[in-house]
């Protein structure tokens, strides 16, 4: 990840632990993705709920780093809306 925006020169990590708030967004997105995957497995393959959730979690794992990075985008937008950088 770049330290600063190449267009507007915004410093992304404003302080130590800045992206902690992005973890909440990441958690919510991960939960939605796992529920959707489990529901698909449950409805298409008629597995048990438990087996569908476990396999939904396993299928989600490769996307976890991508969602972690993506969750920083809405976090930065939210932070800039509430407390804009000078
Ligand atoms: Zn920018």
PDB file of the backbone (N, CA, C, O) and the ligand in Angstrom, with CONECT records:
HET     ZN  A 101       1
ATOM      1  N   UNK A   1       0.851  -1.190   0.000  1.00  0.00           N
ATOM      2  CA  UNK A   1       0.000   0.000   0.000  1.00  0.00           C
ATOM      3  C   UNK A   1       0.884   1.236   0.000  1.00  0.00           C
ATOM      4  O   UNK A   1       1.887   1.295   0.711  1.00  0.00           O
ATOM      5  N   UNK A   2       0.503   2.226  -0.804  1.00  0.00           N
ATOM      6  CA  UNK A   2       1.258   3.474  -0.858  1.00  0.00           C
ATOM      7  C   UNK A   2       1.167   4.225   0.465  1.00  0.00           C
ATOM      8  O   UNK A   2       0.171   4.139   1.183  1.00  0.00           O
ATOM      9  N   UNK A   3       2.242   4.969   0.771  1.00  0.00           N
ATOM     10  CA  UNK A   3       2.216   5.781   1.982  1.00  0.00           C
ATOM     11  C   UNK A   3       1.322   7.007   1.799  1.00  0.00           C
ATOM     12  O   UNK A   3       0.627   7.436   2.719  1.00  0.00           O
ATOM     13  N   UNK A   4       1.361   7.558   0.583  1.00  0.00           N
ATOM     14  CA  UNK A   4       0.553   8.749   0.271  1.00  0.00           C
ATOM     15  C   UNK A   4      -0.199   8.543  -1.034  1.00  0.00           C
ATOM     16  O   UNK A   4       0.214   7.755  -1.885  1.00  0.00           O
ATOM     17  N   UNK A   5      -1.312   9.260  -1.183  1.00  0.00           N
ATOM     18  CA  UNK A   5      -2.083   9.222  -2.426  1.00  0.00           C
ATOM     19  C   UNK A   5      -1.271   9.917  -3.521  1.00  0.00           C
ATOM     20  O   UNK A   5      -0.832  11.051  -3.330  1.00  0.00           O
ATOM     21  N   UNK A   6      -1.061   9.251  -4.675  1.00  0.00           N
ATOM     22  CA  UNK A   6      -0.284   9.872  -5.746  1.00  0.00           C
ATOM     23  C   UNK A   6      -1.000  11.064  -6.392  1.00  0.00           C
ATOM     24  O   UNK A   6      -0.354  11.857  -7.076  1.00  0.00           O
ATOM     25  N   UNK A   7      -2.290  11.210  -6.198  1.00  0.00           N
ATOM     26  CA  UNK A   7      -3.059  12.298  -6.826  1.00  0.00           C
ATOM     27  C   UNK A   7      -3.125  13.522  -5.902  1.00  0.00           C
ATOM     28  O   UNK A   7      -2.751  14.626  -6.298  1.00  0.00           O
ATOM     29  N   UNK A   8      -3.607  13.316  -4.661  1.00  0.00           N
ATOM     30  CA  UNK A   8      -3.841  14.471  -3.774  1.00  0.00           C
ATOM     31  C   UNK A   8      -2.855  14.541  -2.609  1.00  0.00           C
ATOM     32  O   UNK A   8      -2.953  15.439  -1.773  1.00  0.00           O
ATOM     33  N   UNK A   9      -1.900  13.597  -2.545  1.00  0.00           N
ATOM     34  CA  UNK A   9      -0.848  13.586  -1.523  1.00  0.00           C
ATOM     35  C   UNK A   9      -1.382  13.383  -0.105  1.00  0.00           C
ATOM     36  O   UNK A   9      -0.722  13.766   0.861  1.00  0.00           O
ATOM     37  N   UNK A  10      -2.571  12.786   0.032  1.00  0.00           N
ATOM     38  CA  UNK A  10      -3.117  12.475   1.353  1.00  0.00           C
ATOM     39  C   UNK A  10      -2.297  11.356   1.980  1.00  0.00           C
ATOM     40  O   UNK A  10      -2.056  10.331   1.343  1.00  0.00           O
ATOM     41  N   UNK A  11      -1.865  11.547   3.233  1.00  0.00           N
ATOM     42  CA  UNK A  11      -1.139  10.493   3.951  1.00  0.00           C
ATOM     43  C   UNK A  11      -2.167   9.495   4.461  1.00  0.00           C
ATOM     44  O   UNK A  11      -3.054   9.858   5.234  1.00  0.00           O
ATOM     45  N   UNK A  12      -2.054   8.218   4.027  1.00  0.00           N
ATOM     46  CA  UNK A  12      -3.088   7.230   4.340  1.00  0.00           C
ATOM     47  C   UNK A  12      -3.089   6.846   5.809  1.00  0.00           C
ATOM     48  O   UNK A  12      -4.140   6.890   6.447  1.00  0.00           O
ATOM     49  N   UNK A  13      -1.947   6.474   6.362  1.00  0.00           N
ATOM     50  CA  UNK A  13      -1.892   6.068   7.768  1.00  0.00           C
ATOM     51  C   UNK A  13      -1.553   7.291   8.606  1.00  0.00           C
ATOM     52  O   UNK A  13      -0.384   7.620   8.806  1.00  0.00           O
ATOM     53  N   UNK A  14      -2.590   7.955   9.091  1.00  0.00           N
ATOM     54  CA  UNK A  14      -2.403   9.236   9.768  1.00  0.00           C
ATOM     55  C   UNK A  14      -1.671   9.100  11.083  1.00  0.00           C
ATOM     56  O   UNK A  14      -0.934  10.001  11.485  1.00  0.00           O
ATOM     57  N   UNK A  15      -1.871   7.970  11.762  1.00  0.00           N
ATOM     58  CA  UNK A  15      -1.227   7.764  13.066  1.00  0.00           C
ATOM     59  C   UNK A  15      -1.063   6.272  13.294  1.00  0.00           C
ATOM     60  O   UNK A  15      -1.592   5.456  12.540  1.00  0.00           O
ATOM     61  N   UNK A  16      -0.327   5.922  14.340  1.00  0.00           N
ATOM     62  CA  UNK A  16      -0.130   4.519  14.699  1.00  0.00           C
ATOM     63  C   UNK A  16      -1.485   3.881  15.023  1.00  0.00           C
ATOM     64  O   UNK A  16      -2.266   4.436  15.796  1.00  0.00           O
ATOM     65  N   UNK A  17      -1.758   2.723  14.436  1.00  0.00           N
ATOM     66  CA  UNK A  17      -3.021   2.035  14.703  1.00  0.00           C
ATOM     67  C   UNK A  17      -4.208   2.641  13.989  1.00  0.00           C
ATOM     68  O   UNK A  17      -5.355   2.376  14.349  1.00  0.00           O
ATOM     69  N   UNK A  18      -3.942   3.455  12.979  1.00  0.00           N
ATOM     70  CA  UNK A  18      -5.015   4.154  12.269  1.00  0.00           C
ATOM     71  C   UNK A  18      -6.026   3.198  11.636  1.00  0.00           C
ATOM     72  O   UNK A  18      -7.224   3.478  11.618  1.00  0.00           O
ATOM     73  N   UNK A  19      -5.538   2.067  11.117  1.00  0.00           N
ATOM     74  CA  UNK A  19      -6.419   1.155  10.384  1.00  0.00           C
ATOM     75  C   UNK A  19      -7.157   0.180  11.302  1.00  0.00           C
ATOM     76  O   UNK A  19      -7.771  -0.770  10.817  1.00  0.00           O
ATOM     77  N   UNK A  20      -7.109   0.393  12.588  1.00  0.00           N
ATOM     78  CA  UNK A  20      -7.873  -0.441  13.514  1.00  0.00           C
ATOM     79  C   UNK A  20      -9.364  -0.336  13.213  1.00  0.00           C
ATOM     80  O   UNK A  20     -10.083  -1.333  13.284  1.00  0.00           O
ATOM     81  N   UNK A  21      -9.829   0.861  12.877  1.00  0.00           N
ATOM     82  CA  UNK A  21     -11.245   1.050  12.549  1.00  0.00           C
ATOM     83  C   UNK A  21     -11.643   0.292  11.296  1.00  0.00           C
ATOM     84  O   UNK A  21     -12.789  -0.139  11.165  1.00  0.00           O
ATOM     85  N   UNK A  22     -10.693   0.124  10.363  1.00  0.00           N
ATOM     86  CA  UNK A  22     -10.973  -0.627   9.138  1.00  0.00           C
ATOM     87  C   UNK A  22     -11.235  -2.094   9.447  1.00  0.00           C
ATOM     88  O   UNK A  22     -11.890  -2.793   8.674  1.00  0.00           O
ATOM     89  N   UNK A  23     -10.716  -2.559  10.589  1.00  0.00           N
ATOM     90  CA  UNK A  23     -10.946  -3.960  10.965  1.00  0.00           C
ATOM     91  C   UNK A  23     -12.416  -4.220  11.248  1.00  0.00           C
ATOM     92  O   UNK A  23     -12.904  -5.325  11.009  1.00  0.00           O
ATOM     93  N   UNK A  24     -13.131  -3.218  11.755  1.00  0.00           N
ATOM     94  CA  UNK A  24     -14.567  -3.391  11.995  1.00  0.00           C
ATOM     95  C   UNK A  24     -15.300  -3.565  10.668  1.00  0.00           C
ATOM     96  O   UNK A  24     -16.186  -4.410  10.544  1.00  0.00           O
ATOM     97  N   UNK A  25     -14.928  -2.765   9.687  1.00  0.00           N
ATOM     98  CA  UNK A  25     -15.537  -2.869   8.354  1.00  0.00           C
ATOM     99  C   UNK A  25     -15.181  -4.224   7.742  1.00  0.00           C
ATOM    100  O   UNK A  25     -16.034  -4.894   7.160  1.00  0.00           O
ATOM    101  N   UNK A  26     -13.934  -4.613   7.878  1.00  0.00           N
ATOM    102  CA  UNK A  26     -13.461  -5.895   7.360  1.00  0.00           C
ATOM    103  C   UNK A  26     -14.229  -7.051   7.998  1.00  0.00           C
ATOM    104  O   UNK A  26     -14.606  -8.008   7.322  1.00  0.00           O
ATOM    105  N   UNK A  27     -14.452  -6.951   9.288  1.00  0.00           N
ATOM    106  CA  UNK A  27     -15.190  -7.995  10.010  1.00  0.00           C
ATOM    107  C   UNK A  27     -16.607  -8.121   9.464  1.00  0.00           C
ATOM    108  O   UNK A  27     -17.090  -9.227   9.224  1.00  0.00           O
ATOM    109  N   UNK A  28     -17.273  -6.980   9.267  1.00  0.00           N
ATOM    110  CA  UNK A  28     -18.635  -6.989   8.738  1.00  0.00           C
ATOM    111  C   UNK A  28     -18.702  -7.574   7.335  1.00  0.00           C
ATOM    112  O   UNK A  28     -19.587  -8.371   7.026  1.00  0.00           O
ATOM    113  N   UNK A  29     -17.750  -7.166   6.483  1.00  0.00           N
ATOM    114  CA  UNK A  29     -17.719  -7.685   5.107  1.00  0.00           C
ATOM    115  C   UNK A  29     -17.445  -9.183   5.096  1.00  0.00           C
ATOM    116  O   UNK A  29     -18.052  -9.925   4.323  1.00  0.00           O
ATOM    117  N   UNK A  30     -16.535  -9.623   5.948  1.00  0.00           N
ATOM    118  CA  UNK A  30     -16.209 -11.054   6.019  1.00  0.00           C
ATOM    119  C   UNK A  30     -17.418 -11.856   6.464  1.00  0.00           C
ATOM    120  O   UNK A  30     -17.702 -12.928   5.929  1.00  0.00           O
ATOM    121  N   UNK A  31     -18.123 -11.325   7.446  1.00  0.00           N
ATOM    122  CA  UNK A  31     -19.309 -12.013   7.945  1.00  0.00           C
ATOM    123  C   UNK A  31     -20.361 -12.150   6.842  1.00  0.00           C
ATOM    124  O   UNK A  31     -20.947 -13.218   6.668  1.00  0.00           O
ATOM    125  N   UNK A  32     -20.593 -11.077   6.108  1.00  0.00           N
ATOM    126  CA  UNK A  32     -21.566 -11.116   5.006  1.00  0.00           C
ATOM    127  C   UNK A  32     -21.132 -12.142   3.954  1.00  0.00           C
ATOM    128  O   UNK A  32     -21.946 -12.941   3.490  1.00  0.00           O
ATOM    129  N   UNK A  33     -19.847 -12.117   3.580  1.00  0.00           N
ATOM    130  CA  UNK A  33     -19.350 -13.047   2.549  1.00  0.00           C
ATOM    131  C   UNK A  33     -19.490 -14.493   2.999  1.00  0.00           C
ATOM    132  O   UNK A  33     -19.890 -15.349   2.210  1.00  0.00           O
ATOM    133  N   UNK A  34     -19.168 -14.775   4.247  1.00  0.00           N
ATOM    134  CA  UNK A  34     -19.254 -16.154   4.747  1.00  0.00           C
ATOM    135  C   UNK A  34     -20.706 -16.614   4.796  1.00  0.00           C
ATOM    136  O   UNK A  34     -21.010 -17.755   4.447  1.00  0.00           O
ATOM    137  N   UNK A  35     -21.599 -15.734   5.227  1.00  0.00           N
ATOM    138  CA  UNK A  35     -23.026 -16.091   5.283  1.00  0.00           C
ATOM    139  C   UNK A  35     -23.559 -16.362   3.875  1.00  0.00           C
ATOM    140  O   UNK A  35     -24.308 -17.317   3.668  1.00  0.00           O
ATOM    141  N   UNK A  36     -23.176 -15.524   2.908  1.00  0.00           N
ATOM    142  CA  UNK A  36     -23.639 -15.724   1.528  1.00  0.00           C
ATOM    143  C   UNK A  36     -23.100 -17.045   0.968  1.00  0.00           C
ATOM    144  O   UNK A  36     -23.841 -17.812   0.353  1.00  0.00           O
ATOM    145  N   UNK A  37     -21.807 -17.306   1.185  1.00  0.00           N
ATOM    146  CA  UNK A  37     -21.216 -18.562   0.704  1.00  0.00           C
ATOM    147  C   UNK A  37     -21.880 -19.767   1.360  1.00  0.00           C
ATOM    148  O   UNK A  37     -22.184 -20.753   0.688  1.00  0.00           O
ATOM    149  N   UNK A  38     -22.104 -19.691   2.667  1.00  0.00           N
ATOM    150  CA  UNK A  38     -22.736 -20.805   3.386  1.00  0.00           C
ATOM    151  C   UNK A  38     -24.166 -21.015   2.901  1.00  0.00           C
ATOM    152  O   UNK A  38     -24.612 -22.153   2.749  1.00  0.00           O
ATOM    153  N   UNK A  39     -24.888 -19.919   2.656  1.00  0.00           N
ATOM    154  CA  UNK A  39     -26.273 -20.035   2.175  1.00  0.00           C
ATOM    155  C   UNK A  39     -26.311 -20.663   0.790  1.00  0.00           C
ATOM    156  O   UNK A  39     -27.190 -21.468   0.485  1.00  0.00           O
ATOM    157  N   UNK A  40     -25.341 -20.283  -0.051  1.00  0.00           N
ATOM    158  CA  UNK A  40     -25.267 -20.887  -1.391  1.00  0.00           C
ATOM    159  C   UNK A  40     -24.993 -22.387  -1.300  1.00  0.00           C
ATOM    160  O   UNK A  40     -25.652 -23.186  -1.965  1.00  0.00           O
ATOM    161  N   UNK A  41     -24.033 -22.758  -0.486  1.00  0.00           N
ATOM    162  CA  UNK A  41     -23.702 -24.180  -0.324  1.00  0.00           C
ATOM    163  C   UNK A  41     -24.886 -24.954   0.251  1.00  0.00           C
ATOM    164  O   UNK A  41     -25.193 -26.068  -0.175  1.00  0.00           O
ATOM    165  N   UNK A  42     -25.540 -24.330   1.231  1.00  0.00           N
ATOM    166  CA  UNK A  42     -26.674 -24.983   1.886  1.00  0.00           C
ATOM    167  C   UNK A  42     -27.824 -25.198   0.906  1.00  0.00           C
ATOM    168  O   UNK A  42     -28.436 -26.266   0.882  1.00  0.00           O
ATOM    169  N   UNK A  43     -28.117 -24.165   0.090  1.00  0.00           N
ATOM    170  CA  UNK A  43     -29.273 -24.270  -0.810  1.00  0.00           C
ATOM    171  C   UNK A  43     -28.966 -25.100  -2.054  1.00  0.00           C
ATOM    172  O   UNK A  43     -29.845 -25.792  -2.567  1.00  0.00           O
ATOM    173  N   UNK A  44     -27.729 -25.037  -2.544  1.00  0.00           N
ATOM    174  CA  UNK A  44     -27.409 -25.766  -3.778  1.00  0.00           C
ATOM    175  C   UNK A  44     -27.060 -27.236  -3.524  1.00  0.00           C
ATOM    176  O   UNK A  44     -27.443 -28.116  -4.294  1.00  0.00           O
ATOM    177  N   UNK A  45     -26.333 -27.486  -2.440  1.00  0.00           N
ATOM    178  CA  UNK A  45     -25.845 -28.841  -2.206  1.00  0.00           C
ATOM    179  C   UNK A  45     -26.607 -29.575  -1.101  1.00  0.00           C
ATOM    180  O   UNK A  45     -26.383 -30.761  -0.862  1.00  0.00           O
ATOM    181  N   UNK A  46     -27.524 -28.844  -0.422  1.00  0.00           N
ATOM    182  CA  UNK A  46     -28.349 -29.434   0.636  1.00  0.00           C
ATOM    183  C   UNK A  46     -27.511 -30.060   1.757  1.00  0.00           C
ATOM    184  O   UNK A  46     -27.857 -31.103   2.313  1.00  0.00           O
ATOM    185  N   UNK A  47     -26.383 -29.377   2.070  1.00  0.00           N
ATOM    186  CA  UNK A  47     -25.565 -29.814   3.189  1.00  0.00           C
ATOM    187  C   UNK A  47     -26.204 -29.343   4.484  1.00  0.00           C
ATOM    188  O   UNK A  47     -27.149 -28.555   4.464  1.00  0.00           O
ATOM    189  N   UNK A  48     -25.688 -29.826   5.617  1.00  0.00           N
ATOM    190  CA  UNK A  48     -26.147 -29.319   6.911  1.00  0.00           C
ATOM    191  C   UNK A  48     -25.641 -27.885   7.078  1.00  0.00           C
ATOM    192  O   UNK A  48     -24.678 -27.478   6.427  1.00  0.00           O
ATOM    193  N   UNK A  49     -26.301 -27.123   7.960  1.00  0.00           N
ATOM    194  CA  UNK A  49     -25.901 -25.726   8.200  1.00  0.00           C
ATOM    195  C   UNK A  49     -24.444 -25.690   8.676  1.00  0.00           C
ATOM    196  O   UNK A  49     -23.650 -24.872   8.211  1.00  0.00           O
ATOM    197  N   UNK A  50     -24.108 -26.580   9.604  1.00  0.00           N
ATOM    198  CA  UNK A  50     -22.760 -26.605  10.173  1.00  0.00           C
ATOM    199  C   UNK A  50     -21.704 -26.840   9.082  1.00  0.00           C
ATOM    200  O   UNK A  50     -20.706 -26.122   9.010  1.00  0.00           O
ATOM    201  N   UNK A  51     -21.931 -27.832   8.255  1.00  0.00           N
ATOM    202  CA  UNK A  51     -20.978 -28.147   7.181  1.00  0.00           C
ATOM    203  C   UNK A  51     -20.904 -26.998   6.183  1.00  0.00           C
ATOM    204  O   UNK A  51     -19.820 -26.675   5.697  1.00  0.00           O
ATOM    205  N   UNK A  52     -22.048 -26.370   5.867  1.00  0.00           N
ATOM    206  CA  UNK A  52     -22.067 -25.250   4.920  1.00  0.00           C
ATOM    207  C   UNK A  52     -21.281 -24.067   5.457  1.00  0.00           C
ATOM    208  O   UNK A  52     -20.541 -23.427   4.710  1.00  0.00           O
ATOM    209  N   UNK A  53     -21.430 -23.761   6.761  1.00  0.00           N
ATOM    210  CA  UNK A  53     -20.714 -22.620   7.358  1.00  0.00           C
ATOM    211  C   UNK A  53     -19.212 -22.894   7.378  1.00  0.00           C
ATOM    212  O   UNK A  53     -18.415 -22.006   7.074  1.00  0.00           O
ATOM    213  N   UNK A  54     -18.823 -24.112   7.733  1.00  0.00           N
ATOM    214  CA  UNK A  54     -17.393 -24.444   7.772  1.00  0.00           C
ATOM    215  C   UNK A  54     -16.782 -24.327   6.376  1.00  0.00           C
ATOM    216  O   UNK A  54     -15.696 -23.765   6.229  1.00  0.00           O
ATOM    217  N   UNK A  55     -17.454 -24.844   5.356  1.00  0.00           N
ATOM    218  CA  UNK A  55     -16.917 -24.751   3.998  1.00  0.00           C
ATOM    219  C   UNK A  55     -17.017 -23.330   3.448  1.00  0.00           C
ATOM    220  O   UNK A  55     -16.179 -22.912   2.650  1.00  0.00           O
ATOM    221  N   UNK A  56     -18.032 -22.593   3.869  1.00  0.00           N
ATOM    222  CA  UNK A  56     -18.109 -21.176   3.496  1.00  0.00           C
ATOM    223  C   UNK A  56     -16.918 -20.413   4.030  1.00  0.00           C
ATOM    224  O   UNK A  56     -16.358 -19.560   3.342  1.00  0.00           O
ATOM    225  N   UNK A  57     -16.527 -20.721   5.272  1.00  0.00           N
ATOM    226  CA  UNK A  57     -15.357 -20.111   5.900  1.00  0.00           C
ATOM    227  C   UNK A  57     -14.079 -20.487   5.147  1.00  0.00           C
ATOM    228  O   UNK A  57     -13.222 -19.638   4.906  1.00  0.00           O
ATOM    229  N   UNK A  58     -13.959 -21.756   4.780  1.00  0.00           N
ATOM    230  CA  UNK A  58     -12.769 -22.224   4.059  1.00  0.00           C
ATOM    231  C   UNK A  58     -12.678 -21.563   2.682  1.00  0.00           C
ATOM    232  O   UNK A  58     -11.598 -21.148   2.261  1.00  0.00           O
ATOM    233  N   UNK A  59     -13.825 -21.466   1.975  1.00  0.00           N
ATOM    234  CA  UNK A  59     -13.812 -20.819   0.656  1.00  0.00           C
ATOM    235  C   UNK A  59     -13.552 -19.321   0.754  1.00  0.00           C
ATOM    236  O   UNK A  59     -13.045 -18.714  -0.189  1.00  0.00           O
ATOM    237  N   UNK A  60     -13.896 -18.725   1.892  1.00  0.00           N
ATOM    238  CA  UNK A  60     -13.680 -17.294   2.083  1.00  0.00           C
ATOM    239  C   UNK A  60     -12.213 -16.956   2.332  1.00  0.00           C
ATOM    240  O   UNK A  60     -11.758 -15.879   1.949  1.00  0.00           O
ATOM    241  N   UNK A  61     -11.466 -17.860   2.967  1.00  0.00           N
ATOM    242  CA  UNK A  61     -10.097 -17.568   3.414  1.00  0.00           C
ATOM    243  C   UNK A  61      -9.178 -16.954   2.350  1.00  0.00           C
ATOM    244  O   UNK A  61      -8.454 -16.012   2.673  1.00  0.00           O
ATOM    245  N   UNK A  62      -9.167 -17.440   1.092  1.00  0.00           N
ATOM    246  CA  UNK A  62      -8.284 -16.795   0.111  1.00  0.00           C
ATOM    247  C   UNK A  62      -8.626 -15.327  -0.151  1.00  0.00           C
ATOM    248  O   UNK A  62      -7.761 -14.565  -0.581  1.00  0.00           O
ATOM    249  N   UNK A  63      -9.870 -14.921   0.101  1.00  0.00           N
ATOM    250  CA  UNK A  63     -10.280 -13.533  -0.146  1.00  0.00           C
ATOM    251  C   UNK A  63     -10.007 -12.627   1.054  1.00  0.00           C
ATOM    252  O   UNK A  63     -10.172 -11.411   0.955  1.00  0.00           O
ATOM    253  N   UNK A  64      -9.592 -13.199   2.181  1.00  0.00           N
ATOM    254  CA  UNK A  64      -9.414 -12.409   3.403  1.00  0.00           C
ATOM    255  C   UNK A  64      -8.411 -11.259   3.248  1.00  0.00           C
ATOM    256  O   UNK A  64      -8.707 -10.148   3.689  1.00  0.00           O
ATOM    257  N   UNK A  65      -7.227 -11.480   2.633  1.00  0.00           N
ATOM    258  CA  UNK A  65      -6.297 -10.342   2.494  1.00  0.00           C
ATOM    259  C   UNK A  65      -6.861  -9.225   1.618  1.00  0.00           C
ATOM    260  O   UNK A  65      -6.635  -8.042   1.873  1.00  0.00           O
ATOM    261  N   UNK A  66      -7.603  -9.624   0.577  1.00  0.00           N
ATOM    262  CA  UNK A  66      -8.200  -8.630  -0.320  1.00  0.00           C
ATOM    263  C   UNK A  66      -9.238  -7.789   0.422  1.00  0.00           C
ATOM    264  O   UNK A  66      -9.275  -6.569   0.263  1.00  0.00           O
ATOM    265  N   UNK A  67     -10.070  -8.426   1.224  1.00  0.00           N
ATOM    266  CA  UNK A  67     -11.100  -7.700   1.979  1.00  0.00           C
ATOM    267  C   UNK A  67     -10.458  -6.821   3.042  1.00  0.00           C
ATOM    268  O   UNK A  67     -10.953  -5.731   3.328  1.00  0.00           O
ATOM    269  N   UNK A  68      -9.354  -7.288   3.631  1.00  0.00           N
ATOM    270  CA  UNK A  68      -8.648  -6.468   4.623  1.00  0.00           C
ATOM    271  C   UNK A  68      -8.164  -5.163   3.989  1.00  0.00           C
ATOM    272  O   UNK A  68      -8.319  -4.089   4.570  1.00  0.00           O
ATOM    273  N   UNK A  69      -7.573  -5.263   2.786  1.00  0.00           N
ATOM    274  CA  UNK A  69      -7.111  -4.054   2.105  1.00  0.00           C
ATOM    275  C   UNK A  69      -8.279  -3.197   1.640  1.00  0.00           C
ATOM    276  O   UNK A  69      -8.259  -1.975   1.785  1.00  0.00           O
ATOM    277  N   UNK A  70      -9.313  -3.854   1.071  1.00  0.00           N
ATOM    278  CA  UNK A  70     -10.456  -3.101   0.555  1.00  0.00           C
ATOM    279  C   UNK A  70     -11.175  -2.335   1.659  1.00  0.00           C
ATOM    280  O   UNK A  70     -11.691  -1.245   1.415  1.00  0.00           O
ATOM    281  N   UNK A  71     -11.217  -2.888   2.866  1.00  0.00           N
ATOM    282  CA  UNK A  71     -11.945  -2.243   3.963  1.00  0.00           C
ATOM    283  C   UNK A  71     -11.288  -0.929   4.378  1.00  0.00           C
ATOM    284  O   UNK A  71     -11.916  -0.105   5.042  1.00  0.00           O
ATOM    285  N   UNK A  72     -10.033  -0.731   3.993  1.00  0.00           N
ATOM    286  CA  UNK A  72      -9.371   0.533   4.315  1.00  0.00           C
ATOM    287  C   UNK A  72      -9.944   1.691   3.513  1.00  0.00           C
ATOM    288  O   UNK A  72      -9.909   2.839   3.955  1.00  0.00           O
ATOM    289  N   UNK A  73     -10.474   1.386   2.327  1.00  0.00           N
ATOM    290  CA  UNK A  73     -11.018   2.449   1.463  1.00  0.00           C
ATOM    291  C   UNK A  73     -12.221   3.133   2.119  1.00  0.00           C
ATOM    292  O   UNK A  73     -12.204   4.353   2.284  1.00  0.00           O
ATOM    293  N   UNK A  74     -13.287   2.371   2.505  1.00  0.00           N
ATOM    294  CA  UNK A  74     -14.406   3.066   3.172  1.00  0.00           C
ATOM    295  C   UNK A  74     -13.997   3.689   4.509  1.00  0.00           C
ATOM    296  O   UNK A  74     -14.563   4.700   4.924  1.00  0.00           O
ATOM    297  N   UNK A  75     -13.006   3.077   5.187  1.00  0.00           N
ATOM    298  CA  UNK A  75     -12.529   3.656   6.442  1.00  0.00           C
ATOM    299  C   UNK A  75     -11.909   5.025   6.210  1.00  0.00           C
ATOM    300  O   UNK A  75     -12.188   5.963   6.956  1.00  0.00           O
ATOM    301  N   UNK A  76     -11.071   5.154   5.185  1.00  0.00           N
ATOM    302  CA  UNK A  76     -10.436   6.441   4.886  1.00  0.00           C
ATOM    303  C   UNK A  76     -11.501   7.468   4.482  1.00  0.00           C
ATOM    304  O   UNK A  76     -11.441   8.627   4.893  1.00  0.00           O
ATOM    305  N   UNK A  77     -12.488   7.028   3.665  1.00  0.00           N
ATOM    306  CA  UNK A  77     -13.563   7.952   3.276  1.00  0.00           C
ATOM    307  C   UNK A  77     -14.338   8.423   4.501  1.00  0.00           C
ATOM    308  O   UNK A  77     -14.631   9.611   4.635  1.00  0.00           O
ATOM    309  N   UNK A  78     -14.668   7.494   5.395  1.00  0.00           N
ATOM    310  CA  UNK A  78     -15.405   7.828   6.614  1.00  0.00           C
ATOM    311  C   UNK A  78     -14.599   8.780   7.478  1.00  0.00           C
ATOM    312  O   UNK A  78     -15.126   9.771   7.984  1.00  0.00           O
ATOM    313  N   UNK A  79     -13.322   8.477   7.645  1.00  0.00           N
ATOM    314  CA  UNK A  79     -12.455   9.317   8.476  1.00  0.00           C
ATOM    315  C   UNK A  79     -12.315  10.716   7.883  1.00  0.00           C
ATOM    316  O   UNK A  79     -12.336  11.707   8.612  1.00  0.00           O
ATOM    317  N   UNK A  80     -12.172  10.796   6.557  1.00  0.00           N
ATOM    318  CA  UNK A  80     -12.034  12.110   5.919  1.00  0.00           C
ATOM    319  C   UNK A  80     -13.335  12.907   5.996  1.00  0.00           C
ATOM    320  O   UNK A  80     -13.313  14.137   6.044  1.00  0.00           O
ATOM    321  N   UNK A  81     -14.479  12.195   6.009  1.00  0.00           N
ATOM    322  CA  UNK A  81     -15.759  12.899   6.128  1.00  0.00           C
ATOM    323  C   UNK A  81     -15.934  13.475   7.526  1.00  0.00           C
ATOM    324  O   UNK A  81     -16.485  14.563   7.696  1.00  0.00           O
ATOM    325  N   UNK A  82     -15.453  12.725   8.540  1.00  0.00           N
ATOM    326  CA  UNK A  82     -15.632  13.160   9.931  1.00  0.00           C
ATOM    327  C   UNK A  82     -14.530  14.133  10.347  1.00  0.00           C
ATOM    328  O   UNK A  82     -14.802  15.169  10.955  1.00  0.00           O
ATOM    329  N   UNK A  83     -13.272  13.789  10.012  1.00  0.00           N
ATOM    330  CA  UNK A  83     -12.132  14.596  10.457  1.00  0.00           C
ATOM    331  C   UNK A  83     -11.166  14.771   9.286  1.00  0.00           C
ATOM    332  O   UNK A  83     -10.171  14.050   9.203  1.00  0.00           O
ATOM    333  N   UNK A  84     -11.438  15.714   8.382  1.00  0.00           N
ATOM    334  CA  UNK A  84     -10.601  15.871   7.181  1.00  0.00           C
ATOM    335  C   UNK A  84      -9.154  16.259   7.524  1.00  0.00           C
ATOM    336  O   UNK A  84      -8.903  17.016   8.462  1.00  0.00           O
ATOM    337  N   UNK A  85      -8.219  15.721   6.742  1.00  0.00           N
ATOM    338  CA  UNK A  85      -6.812  16.071   6.910  1.00  0.00           C
ATOM    339  C   UNK A  85      -6.624  17.523   6.477  1.00  0.00           C
ATOM    340  O   UNK A  85      -7.236  17.964   5.505  1.00  0.00           O
ATOM    341  N   UNK A  86      -5.782  18.265   7.191  1.00  0.00           N
ATOM    342  CA  UNK A  86      -5.582  19.683   6.809  1.00  0.00           C
ATOM    343  C   UNK A  86      -4.850  19.828   5.481  1.00  0.00           C
ATOM    344  O   UNK A  86      -4.608  20.947   5.028  1.00  0.00           O
TER     345      UNK A  86
HETATM  346 ZN    ZN A 101      -6.075  11.207  -3.228  1.00  0.00          ZN
END
